[in-house]
């Protein structure tokens, strides 16, 4: 009788068992069992969303709001001439408080007070309530309408 010096001395030199019932697993499938996995699914997206910055909406002073309303009324009066404008407006964020300020430039298509929008010929539609700043380019005499 042989004396054991280690726990597995009795089986260490036996041939590797191959199942007759189950096919041998490929090396790729064996490796996939030990591949890392996302323990916290959605965490990366949540961290990115939390880190995404938004700007607070600036409330215009009463005088500035009145001047902007006056400029919009003047724009509505000349909208048939398709003036060129640059509009800075607030775009609210859909997921978080705040939003972002955007600037769009183009020719006026329509100032619709009933719908509360300013439409440009390039397809941009800006809510009048979100406009922060409005600049109208000076008209050049004899320039054709777009």
DSSP file (Angstrom, degrees, kcal/mol; ACC not computed):
  #  RESIDUE AA STRUCTURE BP1 BP2  ACC     N-H-->O    O-->H-N    N-H-->O    O-->H-N    TCO  KAPPA ALPHA  PHI   PSI    X-CA   Y-CA   Z-CA
    1    1 A X              0   0    0      0, 0.0     2,-0.3     0, 0.0     0, 0.0   0.000 360.0 360.0 360.0 134.7    0.0    0.0    0.0
    2    2 A X        -     0   0    0      1,-0.0     2,-0.5     0, 0.0     0, 0.0  -0.594 360.0-126.5 -85.4 141.7    1.2    3.4   -1.1
    3    3 A X        -     0   0    0     -2,-0.3     2,-0.4     1,-0.0    -1,-0.0  -0.772  21.1-133.4 -91.4 129.2    1.4    6.2    1.4
    4    4 A X        +     0   0    0     -2,-0.5     3,-0.1     1,-0.2    -1,-0.0  -0.648  27.4 172.5 -83.7 132.1   -0.4    9.5    0.4
    5    5 A X        +     0   0    0     -2,-0.4     2,-0.3     1,-0.2    -1,-0.2   0.638  69.6  36.3-108.1 -22.2    1.5   12.7    0.9
    6    6 A X  S >  S-     0   0    0      1,-0.1     3,-1.1     0, 0.0     4,-0.2  -0.888  85.4-112.2-127.8 160.8   -1.0   15.0   -0.8
    7    7 A X  T 3  S+     0   0    0     -2,-0.3     3,-0.3     1,-0.2    -1,-0.1   0.785 113.5  36.1 -63.3 -30.1   -4.8   15.1   -0.9
    8    8 A X  T >> S+     0   0    0      1,-0.2     4,-1.8     2,-0.1     3,-1.4   0.169  76.4 113.8-113.8  17.9   -5.0   14.2   -4.7
    9    9 A X  T <4 S+     0   0    0     -3,-1.1     4,-0.4     1,-0.3    -1,-0.2   0.814  74.4  59.6 -58.0 -30.1   -2.2   11.8   -5.1
   10   10 A X  T 34 S+     0   0    0     -3,-0.3    -1,-0.3    -4,-0.2    -2,-0.1   0.702 119.6  23.9 -75.6 -18.8   -4.6    8.9   -5.9
   11   11 A X  T X4 S+     0   0    0     -3,-1.4     3,-1.6     2,-0.1    -2,-0.2   0.497  92.5  95.1-121.9  -6.7   -6.2   10.7   -8.9
   12   12 A X  T 3< S+     0   0    0     -4,-1.8    -3,-0.1     1,-0.3    -2,-0.1   0.782  91.2  42.7 -62.2 -28.5   -3.7   13.1  -10.2
   13   13 A X  T 3  S+     0   0    0     -4,-0.4    -1,-0.3     2,-0.0     2,-0.1   0.297  86.8 113.4-103.3   9.0   -2.3   10.7  -12.8
   14   14 A X  S <  S-     0   0    0     -3,-1.6     3,-0.1     1,-0.1    -3,-0.1  -0.475  76.9 -97.1 -75.6 152.9   -5.6    9.3  -14.1
   15   15 A X        -     0   0    0     -2,-0.1     2,-0.1     1,-0.1    -1,-0.1  -0.352  46.7 -92.1 -69.7 152.6   -6.6   10.1  -17.7
   16   16 A X        -     0   0    0      1,-0.1     2,-0.3    -3,-0.1    -1,-0.1  -0.418  43.6-116.8 -64.9 134.6   -9.0   13.1  -18.3
   17   17 A X        -     0   0    0     -2,-0.1     2,-0.5    -3,-0.1    -1,-0.1  -0.563  26.8-165.2 -76.5 133.5  -12.6   12.0  -18.4
   18   18 A X        -     0   0    0     -2,-0.3     2,-0.1     6,-0.0     5,-0.1  -0.988  20.7-126.3-120.7 124.1  -14.5   12.5  -21.7
   19   19 A X        -     0   0    0     -2,-0.5     5,-0.1     3,-0.1     0, 0.0  -0.399  11.2-160.0 -71.1 141.3  -18.3   12.2  -21.6
   20   20 A X  S    S+     0   0    0     -2,-0.1    -1,-0.1     1,-0.1     3,-0.1   0.659  92.2  46.5 -89.4 -19.3  -20.0    9.9  -24.0
   21   21 A X  S    S+     0   0    0      1,-0.1     2,-0.4     2,-0.0    -1,-0.1   0.840 108.3  50.8 -90.5 -39.3  -23.3   11.7  -23.7
   22   22 A X  S    S-     0   0    0      1,-0.0    -3,-0.1     3,-0.0    -1,-0.1  -0.856  82.1-120.8-110.1 135.0  -22.4   15.4  -24.0
   23   23 A X        -     0   0    0     -2,-0.4     2,-0.2     1,-0.1    -3,-0.1  -0.375  41.0 -95.5 -69.4 152.7  -20.3   16.9  -26.8
   24   24 A X        -     0   0    0     -5,-0.1     2,-0.2     1,-0.1    -1,-0.1  -0.470  41.0-117.3 -71.0 136.5  -17.1   18.7  -25.7
   25   25 A X        -     0   0    0     -2,-0.2    -1,-0.1     1,-0.1    -3,-0.0  -0.503  29.1-113.9 -76.1 139.8  -17.4   22.4  -25.3
   26   26 A X     >  -     0   0    0     -2,-0.2     4,-2.1     1,-0.1     5,-0.2  -0.267  23.5-113.7 -68.8 161.1  -15.4   24.7  -27.6
   27   27 A X  H  > S+     0   0    0      1,-0.2     4,-2.4     2,-0.2     5,-0.2   0.860 116.5  55.6 -63.8 -35.9  -12.6   26.8  -26.1
   28   28 A X  H  > S+     0   0    0      2,-0.2     4,-2.0     1,-0.2    -1,-0.2   0.922 109.4  45.5 -63.7 -44.4  -14.6   30.0  -27.1
   29   29 A X  H  > S+     0   0    0      2,-0.2     4,-1.0     1,-0.2    -1,-0.2   0.876 112.5  51.1 -68.0 -36.6  -17.7   28.9  -25.2
   30   30 A X  H >< S+     0   0    0     -4,-2.1     3,-0.5     1,-0.2     4,-0.4   0.921 111.2  48.2 -64.1 -42.4  -15.6   27.8  -22.2
   31   31 A X  H >< S+     0   0    0     -4,-2.4     3,-1.4     1,-0.2     4,-0.3   0.863 103.3  62.2 -65.8 -35.8  -13.9   31.2  -22.1
   32   32 A X  H >< S+     0   0    0     -4,-2.0     3,-1.1     1,-0.3    -1,-0.2   0.793  92.3  65.8 -62.4 -27.9  -17.3   33.0  -22.4
   33   33 A X  T << S+     0   0    0     -4,-1.0    -1,-0.3    -3,-0.5    -2,-0.2   0.784 107.4  40.5 -63.5 -25.5  -18.4   31.5  -19.1
   34   34 A X  T <  S+     0   0    0     -3,-1.4    -1,-0.2    -4,-0.4    -2,-0.2   0.307  86.9 122.2-107.4   7.7  -15.7   33.5  -17.3
   35   35 A X  S <  S-     0   0    0     -3,-1.1    -3,-0.0    -4,-0.3     2,-0.0  -0.353  72.1 -97.4 -68.2 151.3  -16.0   36.8  -19.3
   36   36 A X        -     0   0    0      1,-0.0     2,-0.3    -2,-0.0    -1,-0.1  -0.321  42.2-161.2 -66.7 154.0  -16.8   39.9  -17.3
   37   37 A X        -     0   0    0     -3,-0.1     2,-1.1    -2,-0.0     3,-0.1  -0.917  28.7 -99.0-134.3 160.9  -20.4   41.0  -17.0
   38   38 A X        -     0   0    0     -2,-0.3     3,-0.4     1,-0.2    -2,-0.0  -0.689  34.2-178.2 -83.2  99.8  -22.2   44.2  -16.1
   39   39 A X  S    S+     0   0    0     -2,-1.1     2,-0.6     1,-0.3    -1,-0.2   0.838  81.8  42.9 -67.1 -32.1  -23.2   43.7  -12.5
   40   40 A X  S >  S-     0   0    0     -3,-0.1     3,-2.0     2,-0.0     4,-0.4  -0.736  84.7-161.0-115.4  81.0  -25.0   47.1  -12.4
   41   41 A X  T 3  S+     0   0    0     -2,-0.6    -2,-0.0    -3,-0.4     0, 0.0  -0.404  77.6  17.8 -65.4 134.7  -26.9   47.3  -15.7
   42   42 A X  T 3> S+     0   0    0     -2,-0.1     4,-2.2     4,-0.0    -1,-0.3   0.304  91.6 112.1  89.2  -8.8  -27.8   50.8  -16.6
   43   43 A X  H <> S+     0   0    0     -3,-2.0     4,-2.6     1,-0.2     5,-0.2   0.916  74.4  51.8 -64.0 -43.7  -25.2   52.3  -14.2
   44   44 A X  H  > S+     0   0    0     -4,-0.4     4,-2.1     1,-0.2    -1,-0.2   0.917 112.0  46.2 -60.6 -44.4  -23.0   53.7  -16.9
   45   45 A X  H  > S+     0   0    0      1,-0.2     4,-2.4     2,-0.2    -1,-0.2   0.900 112.5  50.6 -65.3 -40.6  -25.9   55.5  -18.6
   46   46 A X  H  X S+     0   0    0     -4,-2.2     4,-2.3     2,-0.2    -2,-0.2   0.887 110.2  49.9 -65.2 -38.8  -27.2   56.8  -15.2
   47   47 A X  H  X S+     0   0    0     -4,-2.6     4,-1.6     2,-0.2    -1,-0.2   0.899 111.3  48.7 -67.1 -40.1  -23.8   58.2  -14.4
   48   48 A X  H  X S+     0   0    0     -4,-2.1     4,-0.9    -5,-0.2    -2,-0.2   0.912 111.7  49.7 -64.6 -42.2  -23.5   59.9  -17.8
   49   49 A X  H >< S+     0   0    0     -4,-2.4     3,-0.6     1,-0.2    -2,-0.2   0.901 110.1  50.2 -64.0 -41.2  -26.9   61.4  -17.4
   50   50 A X  H 3< S+     0   0    0     -4,-2.3    -1,-0.2     1,-0.2    -2,-0.2   0.840 111.9  48.8 -65.9 -32.3  -26.1   62.7  -13.9
   51   51 A X  H 3< S+     0   0    0     -4,-1.6     2,-0.3    -5,-0.2    -1,-0.2   0.601  85.1 106.8 -84.3 -11.1  -22.9   64.3  -15.2
   52   52 A X    <<  -     0   0    0     -4,-0.9     2,-0.3    -3,-0.6    -3,-0.0  -0.541  67.6-136.5 -72.1 127.6  -24.6   66.0  -18.1
   53   53 A X        -     0   0    0     -2,-0.3     2,-0.3    45,-0.0    -2,-0.1  -0.604  21.1-173.5 -90.8 144.7  -24.8   69.7  -17.5
   54   54 A X        -     0   0    0     -2,-0.3     2,-0.3    43,-0.1    46,-0.2  -0.901  20.0-126.0-126.9 160.5  -27.8   71.9  -18.1
   55   55 A X  B     -A   99   0A   0     44,-3.7    44,-2.0    -2,-0.3     2,-0.1  -0.822  25.6-115.2-104.7 146.3  -28.2   75.7  -17.8
   56   56 A X        -     0   0    0     -2,-0.3     2,-0.3    42,-0.2    41,-0.0  -0.496  37.0-101.6 -75.1 150.8  -30.9   77.4  -15.7
   57   57 A X        -     0   0    0     -2,-0.1     2,-0.5     1,-0.1    -1,-0.1  -0.566  34.6-133.0 -71.8 131.5  -33.5   79.4  -17.6
   58   58 A X        -     0   0    0     -2,-0.3     2,-0.6    -3,-0.0    32,-0.1  -0.750  12.0-141.9 -87.8 128.3  -32.8   83.1  -17.3
   59   59 A X        -     0   0    0     -2,-0.5     2,-0.1     1,-0.0    73,-0.0  -0.812  20.2-130.8 -91.4 122.0  -35.8   85.2  -16.4
   60   60 A X        -     0   0    0     -2,-0.6     2,-0.0     1,-0.1    -1,-0.0  -0.403  22.2-108.8 -71.2 145.9  -35.7   88.5  -18.3
   61   61 A X     >  -     0   0    0      1,-0.1     4,-2.8    -2,-0.1     5,-0.2  -0.334  35.4-105.2 -66.5 158.2  -36.2   91.7  -16.4
   62   62 A X  H  > S+     0   0    0      1,-0.2     4,-2.3     2,-0.2     5,-0.2   0.884 121.2  49.0 -56.5 -42.9  -39.5   93.4  -17.0
   63   63 A X  H  > S+     0   0    0      2,-0.2     4,-2.2     1,-0.2    -1,-0.2   0.902 112.2  48.2 -64.4 -41.7  -38.0   96.1  -19.2
   64   64 A X  H  > S+     0   0    0      2,-0.2     4,-2.2     1,-0.2    -2,-0.2   0.893 111.5  50.2 -66.5 -39.6  -36.1   93.6  -21.3
   65   65 A X  H  X S+     0   0    0     -4,-2.8     4,-2.5     2,-0.2    -2,-0.2   0.909 110.5  49.7 -64.5 -41.8  -39.2   91.4  -21.7
   66   66 A X  H  X S+     0   0    0     -4,-2.3     4,-2.2    -5,-0.2    -2,-0.2   0.901 111.1  49.5 -63.7 -41.1  -41.2   94.5  -22.8
   67   67 A X  H  X S+     0   0    0     -4,-2.2     4,-2.1     2,-0.2    -2,-0.2   0.886 111.7  48.9 -65.3 -38.9  -38.4   95.4  -25.4
   68   68 A X  H  X S+     0   0    0     -4,-2.2     4,-2.3     2,-0.2    -2,-0.2   0.909 110.5  50.3 -66.8 -42.4  -38.4   91.8  -26.7
   69   69 A X  H  X S+     0   0    0     -4,-2.5     4,-2.1     1,-0.2    -2,-0.2   0.895 110.7  50.2 -61.5 -40.0  -42.3   91.8  -27.0
   70   70 A X  H  X S+     0   0    0     -4,-2.2     4,-2.3     2,-0.2    -1,-0.2   0.904 109.8  50.1 -64.4 -41.9  -42.0   95.1  -28.9
   71   71 A X  H  X S+     0   0    0     -4,-2.1     4,-2.1     1,-0.2    -2,-0.2   0.874 110.0  50.7 -64.5 -37.7  -39.4   93.7  -31.2
   72   72 A X  H  X S+     0   0    0     -4,-2.3     4,-2.3     2,-0.2    -2,-0.2   0.883 109.8  50.1 -67.5 -38.3  -41.6   90.6  -31.9
   73   73 A X  H  X S+     0   0    0     -4,-2.1     4,-1.7     2,-0.2    -2,-0.2   0.911 111.6  48.3 -64.5 -42.4  -44.6   92.9  -32.7
   74   74 A X  H  X S+     0   0    0     -4,-2.3     4,-1.1     1,-0.2    -2,-0.2   0.883 111.1  51.1 -64.2 -38.1  -42.4   94.9  -35.1
   75   75 A X  H  < S+     0   0    0     -4,-2.1     3,-0.4     1,-0.2     4,-0.3   0.894 107.4  52.9 -65.5 -40.9  -41.2   91.6  -36.7
   76   76 A X  H >< S+     0   0    0     -4,-2.3     3,-0.8     1,-0.2     4,-0.3   0.860 105.1  56.1 -62.3 -35.7  -44.8   90.4  -37.1
   77   77 A X  H 3< S+     0   0    0     -4,-1.7    -1,-0.2     1,-0.2     3,-0.2   0.799 117.2  33.3 -68.6 -28.6  -45.6   93.6  -38.9
   78   78 A X  T >< S+     0   0    0     -4,-1.1     3,-1.9    -3,-0.4     5,-0.4   0.216  82.1 113.1-110.9  15.1  -42.8   93.1  -41.5
   79   79 A X  G X   +     0   0    0     -3,-0.8     3,-1.7    -4,-0.3    -1,-0.1   0.785  68.1  66.2 -61.4 -27.2  -42.9   89.3  -41.7
   80   80 A X  G 3  S+     0   0    0      1,-0.3    -1,-0.3    -4,-0.3    -2,-0.1   0.738  95.5  58.1 -66.1 -20.6  -44.2   89.4  -45.3
   81   81 A X  G <  S-     0   0    0     -3,-1.9    -1,-0.3    64,-0.0    -2,-0.2   0.440 108.4-129.4 -86.9  -0.2  -40.8   90.9  -46.3
   82   82 A X    <   -     0   0    0     -3,-1.7    64,-0.3    -4,-0.2    -3,-0.1   0.942  29.6-157.4  53.8  58.8  -39.1   87.8  -44.9
   83   83 A X        -     0   0    0     -5,-0.4    25,-2.7    -8,-0.2     2,-0.5  -0.263  17.1-113.6 -65.7 154.3  -36.5   89.6  -42.7
   84   84 A X  E     +B  107   0A   0     53,-0.3    53,-3.2    23,-0.2     2,-0.3  -0.773  43.4 179.5 -89.2 128.5  -33.3   87.9  -41.7
   85   85 A X  E     -BC 106 136A   0     21,-3.2    21,-2.3    -2,-0.5     2,-0.5  -0.910  29.1-149.8-131.5 156.4  -33.2   87.2  -38.0
   86   86 A X  E     -BC 105 135A   0     49,-2.6    49,-2.4    -2,-0.3     2,-0.5  -0.997  23.9-168.7-121.7 123.3  -30.9   85.7  -35.4
   87   87 A X  E     -BC 104 134A   0     17,-3.1    17,-2.5    -2,-0.5     2,-0.5  -0.951  12.9-163.4-119.8 127.4  -32.8   84.2  -32.4
   88   88 A X  E     +BC 103 133A   0     45,-2.8    44,-3.2    -2,-0.5    45,-2.1  -0.952  27.1 166.8-106.4 125.1  -31.3   83.0  -29.1
   89   89 A X  E     -BC 102 131A   0     13,-2.6    13,-2.8    -2,-0.5     2,-0.5  -0.909  37.3-108.9-139.8 163.1  -33.8   80.9  -27.2
   90   90 A X  E     -B  101   0A   0     40,-2.6     2,-0.6    -2,-0.3    11,-0.2  -0.812  22.5-161.3 -96.0 128.7  -34.0   78.5  -24.3
   91   91 A X  E     -B  100   0A   0      9,-3.3     9,-2.0    -2,-0.5    -2,-0.0  -0.924  19.8-136.2-109.9 106.1  -34.5   74.8  -25.1
   92   92 A X  E     -B   99   0A   0     -2,-0.6     7,-0.3     7,-0.2     2,-0.3  -0.294  19.3-116.6 -62.9 144.3  -35.8   73.0  -22.0
   93   93 A X        -     0   0    0      5,-2.7     5,-0.1     3,-0.3    -1,-0.1  -0.598  13.3-144.8 -79.0 141.0  -34.3   69.6  -21.2
   94   94 A X  S    S+     0   0    0     -2,-0.3    -1,-0.1     1,-0.1     3,-0.1   0.697  94.3  30.7 -80.3 -19.1  -36.7   66.7  -21.3
   95   95 A X  S    S+     0   0    0      1,-0.1     2,-0.3     2,-0.1    -1,-0.1   0.679 119.1  34.5-113.2 -23.2  -35.1   64.8  -18.4
   96   96 A X  S    S-     0   0    0      2,-0.1    -3,-0.3     1,-0.0     2,-0.1  -0.829  87.4 -86.4-131.2 165.8  -33.6   67.3  -16.0
   97   97 A X  S    S+     0   0    0     -2,-0.3     2,-0.2    -5,-0.1    -3,-0.1  -0.448  96.6  19.9 -66.1 146.7  -34.2   70.7  -14.7
   98   98 A X        -     0   0    0     -5,-0.1    -5,-2.7    -2,-0.1     2,-0.3  -0.566  69.0-156.6  93.2-157.7  -32.8   73.5  -16.9
   99   99 A X  E     -AB  55  92A   0    -44,-2.0   -44,-3.7    -7,-0.3     2,-0.3  -0.886  23.7 -71.6 175.4-145.2  -31.9   73.2  -20.5
  100  100 A X  E     - B   0  91A   0     -9,-2.0    -9,-3.3    -2,-0.3     2,-0.5  -0.988  29.3-121.8-144.0 149.9  -29.6   74.8  -23.1
  101  101 A X  E     - B   0  90A   0     -2,-0.3     2,-0.3   -11,-0.2   -11,-0.2  -0.815  33.2-172.6 -93.3 132.1  -29.5   78.1  -24.9
  102  102 A X  E     - B   0  89A   0    -13,-2.8   -13,-2.6    -2,-0.5     2,-0.4  -0.865  14.0-147.6-122.2 155.2  -29.5   77.7  -28.7
  103  103 A X  E     - B   0  88A   0     -2,-0.3     2,-0.4   -15,-0.2   -15,-0.2  -0.992  15.4-178.6-125.0 132.7  -29.1   80.2  -31.5
  104  104 A X  E     - B   0  87A   0    -17,-2.5   -17,-3.1    -2,-0.4     2,-0.4  -0.985   6.4-164.0-130.7 142.3  -30.8   79.9  -34.9
  105  105 A X  E     + B   0  86A   0     -2,-0.4     2,-0.3   -19,-0.2   -19,-0.2  -0.973  31.9 103.3-127.0 139.3  -30.5   82.2  -37.9
  106  106 A X  E     - B   0  85A   0    -21,-2.3   -21,-3.2    -2,-0.4     2,-0.4  -0.986  65.3 -59.2 175.2-173.4  -32.8   82.4  -40.9
  107  107 A X  E     - B   0  84A   0     -2,-0.3    14,-2.9   -23,-0.2    15,-0.3  -0.765  55.5-109.0 -95.2 138.6  -35.5   84.2  -42.8
  108  108 A X  E     +D  120   0B   0    -25,-2.7    12,-0.3    -2,-0.4     3,-0.1  -0.460  35.6 173.4 -69.4 130.4  -38.8   84.7  -41.1
  109  109 A X  E     -     0   0B   0     10,-3.1     2,-0.3     1,-0.3    11,-0.2   0.783  67.4 -14.8 -98.1 -45.9  -41.6   82.7  -42.5
  110  110 A X  E     -D  119   0B   0      9,-1.9     9,-3.1     2,-0.0     2,-0.7  -0.949  42.5-149.7-163.1 137.7  -44.3   83.5  -40.0
  111  111 A X  E     -D  118   0B   0     -2,-0.3     2,-0.8     7,-0.2     7,-0.2  -0.954  25.5-169.7-105.0 110.6  -44.8   85.0  -36.5
  112  112 A X  E  >> +D  117   0B   0      5,-2.7     5,-2.0    -2,-0.7     4,-1.6  -0.837  14.1 177.8-109.2  97.0  -47.9   83.2  -35.2
  113  113 A X  T  45S+     0   0    0     -2,-0.8    -1,-0.2     3,-0.2     5,-0.0   0.859  82.0  55.6 -66.4 -35.4  -49.1   84.9  -32.0
  114  114 A X  T  45S+     0   0    0      1,-0.2    -1,-0.2     2,-0.1    -2,-0.1   0.918 117.1  34.4 -64.8 -43.2  -52.0   82.4  -31.7
  115  115 A X  T  45S-     0   0    0      2,-0.1    -1,-0.2    13,-0.0    -2,-0.2   0.655 107.6-128.1 -84.2 -16.0  -49.8   79.4  -31.8
  116  116 A X  T  <5 +     0   0    0     -4,-1.6    12,-2.5     1,-0.2    13,-0.5   0.874  65.1 121.4  72.5  37.8  -47.0   81.3  -29.9
  117  117 A X  E   < -DE 112 127B   0     -5,-2.0    -5,-2.7    10,-0.3     2,-0.5  -0.929  55.9-146.9-134.9 157.1  -44.3   80.4  -32.4
  118  118 A X  E     -DE 111 126B   0      8,-2.4     8,-2.7    -2,-0.3     2,-0.4  -0.989  24.2-162.4-118.5 117.3  -41.8   82.0  -34.8
  119  119 A X  E     -DE 110 125B   0     -9,-3.1   -10,-3.1    -2,-0.5    -9,-1.9  -0.855   0.3-158.1-105.5 136.7  -41.3   79.9  -37.9
  120  120 A X  E >   -D  108   0B   0      4,-2.8     3,-1.8    -2,-0.4   -12,-0.2  -0.751  29.4-115.6-108.4 158.8  -38.3   80.3  -40.2
  121  121 A X  T 3  S+     0   0    0    -14,-2.9   -13,-0.1    -2,-0.3    -1,-0.1   0.707 112.5  65.6 -66.9 -18.8  -37.9   79.4  -43.8
  122  122 A X  T 3  S-     0   0    0    -15,-0.3    -1,-0.3     2,-0.1   -14,-0.1   0.413 123.3-100.7 -83.5   3.6  -35.2   76.8  -42.9
  123  123 A X  S <  S+     0   0    0     -3,-1.8     2,-0.2     1,-0.3    -2,-0.1   0.282  77.4 138.4  99.4 -10.8  -37.8   74.8  -40.9
  124  124 A X        -     0   0    0    -19,-0.1    -4,-2.8    -5,-0.1     2,-0.4  -0.476  32.4-167.3 -70.8 137.6  -36.9   76.0  -37.4
  125  125 A X  E     -E  119   0B   0     -6,-0.2     2,-0.5    -2,-0.2    -6,-0.2  -0.990   3.8-170.8-128.0 122.3  -39.8   76.7  -35.2
  126  126 A X  E     -E  118   0B   0     -8,-2.7    -8,-2.4    -2,-0.4     2,-0.2  -0.947  25.2-122.1-117.5 127.2  -39.2   78.6  -31.9
  127  127 A X  E >   -E  117   0B   0     -2,-0.5     3,-1.3   -10,-0.2     4,-0.5  -0.492  19.1-137.2 -64.1 131.5  -41.7   79.1  -29.1
  128  128 A X  G >  S+     0   0    0    -12,-2.5     3,-1.2     1,-0.3    -1,-0.2   0.858 102.3  59.3 -58.9 -36.5  -42.1   82.8  -28.6
  129  129 A X  G 3  S+     0   0    0    -13,-0.5    -1,-0.3     1,-0.2   -12,-0.1   0.711 103.9  52.0 -67.2 -19.9  -42.1   82.3  -24.8
  130  130 A X  G <  S+     0   0    0     -3,-1.3   -40,-2.6   -41,-0.0     2,-0.3   0.485  80.0 115.5 -96.1  -3.7  -38.6   80.7  -25.0
  131  131 A X  E <   +C   89   0A   0     -3,-1.2   -42,-0.3    -4,-0.5     3,-0.1  -0.497  33.2 172.8 -71.3 131.6  -37.0   83.6  -27.0
  132  132 A X  E     +     0   0A   0    -44,-3.2     2,-0.3     1,-0.4   -43,-0.2   0.725  67.1  11.1-106.2 -35.5  -34.2   85.3  -25.0
  133  133 A X  E     -C   88   0A   0    -45,-2.1   -45,-2.8     2,-0.0     2,-0.4  -0.996  60.5-166.4-149.9 142.5  -32.8   87.6  -27.6
  134  134 A X  E     -C   87   0A   0     -2,-0.3     2,-0.4   -47,-0.2   -47,-0.2  -0.996   4.0-176.7-135.7 129.7  -33.8   88.7  -31.1
  135  135 A X  E     -C   86   0A   0    -49,-2.4   -49,-2.6    -2,-0.4     2,-0.5  -0.993   9.3-159.1-127.0 127.6  -31.7   90.4  -33.7
  136  136 A X  E     -C   85   0A   0     -2,-0.4   -51,-0.2   -51,-0.2     2,-0.1  -0.914  20.1-128.9-106.1 129.4  -33.1   91.5  -37.1
  137  137 A X        -     0   0    0    -53,-3.2   -53,-0.3    -2,-0.5     2,-0.1  -0.478  34.5 -99.8 -72.7 144.9  -30.6   92.1  -39.8
  138  138 A X        -     0   0    0     -2,-0.1     2,-0.2     1,-0.1    -1,-0.1  -0.390  41.7-111.0 -64.7 142.0  -31.0   95.5  -41.6
  139  139 A X        -     0   0    0     -3,-0.1     2,-0.6    -2,-0.1    -1,-0.1  -0.494  20.8-140.3 -75.8 142.0  -32.8   95.3  -44.9
  140  140 A X    >   -     0   0    0     -2,-0.2     3,-2.0     3,-0.0    -1,-0.0  -0.916  27.6-116.5-102.8 118.5  -30.8   95.8  -48.1
  141  141 A X  T 3  S+     0   0    0     -2,-0.6     3,-0.1     1,-0.3    -1,-0.0  -0.249  95.8  13.5 -57.3 136.0  -32.9   97.9  -50.6
  142  142 A X  T 3  S+     0   0    0      1,-0.3     2,-0.3     0, 0.0    -1,-0.3   0.441  87.4 140.4  80.8   0.2  -33.7   96.0  -53.7
  143  143 A X    <   -     0   0    0     -3,-2.0    -1,-0.3     1,-0.1    -3,-0.0  -0.619  54.7-118.1 -76.9 131.2  -32.6   92.6  -52.3
  144  144 A X        -     0   0    0     -2,-0.3     2,-0.1    -3,-0.1    -1,-0.1  -0.304  28.9-104.2 -68.5 153.2  -35.0   89.8  -53.5
  145  145 A X              0   0    0      1,-0.1    -1,-0.1   -62,-0.0   -63,-0.1  -0.460 360.0 360.0 -73.0 147.6  -37.1   87.9  -51.0
  146  146 A X              0   0    0    -64,-0.3    -1,-0.1    -2,-0.1   -64,-0.1   0.499 360.0 360.0 -72.1 360.0  -35.9   84.3  -50.2
